[in-house]
Structures are given as C-alpha cells and as structure tokens.
C-alpha cells in the first residue's frame, strides 16, 4: 500500500526488521519510504541530496526558466565592500 505513486509505505514492524536495507533502497532510488504505525503514516524516510546534486538541480531549474534571480546580475556581482562602507585605497 502506498500514499502516492512515488512513495512506498511499510508498516513499522517491517521497517524495524529491514531498516538497513530500506535505507540502502532509499539512498539508491532517491524515492522516499513512509513508515506507518497501526495503519497511520508516522514518519517518512527521505534521501539526503549531496552538494553536487543540489547544484545540478538548481542550475537545471535556472536553465529551464523555472527559477530566476530576485536581483539583477549586476547587483548580484557587486562587491560587498560597497555595502559594508569600505573605501578602496
């Protein structure tokens, strides 16, 4: 039984017996697993994304037009010393 197409659901007793293999499965497939107790969803085991994966995801969204910057490129690349009140000498 699953909550939606992407989430596998297992009872707590099964999770307790197969914890390490479920963790390996989540890490390998990047698909979350919901653990239920007495038929009620209790916790969700989710994969942790590494820095490289997060960077690829963010860049892919920016390239596809799904995301964008809240400031102009010029403002983003402006030296922070201007905001700190430092003067060039």
HUNORSUL-V666656 format. One record per pair of residues at least 24 apart in sequence whose C-alpha atoms are under 7 Angstrom apart, sorted by the first residue. I is the first residue (numbers start at 1). GAP is how many residues later the second one is. Records with the same first field share a line. If there is no record, write none. Layout:
BEGIN
I = GAP / GAP
END
This chain:
BEGIN
6 = 25
7 = 24 / 25 / 26 / 27
8 = 24 / 25 / 26
9 = 24 / 25 / 26
10 = 24 / 25 / 26
11 = 24 / 25 / 26
12 = 24 / 25
END
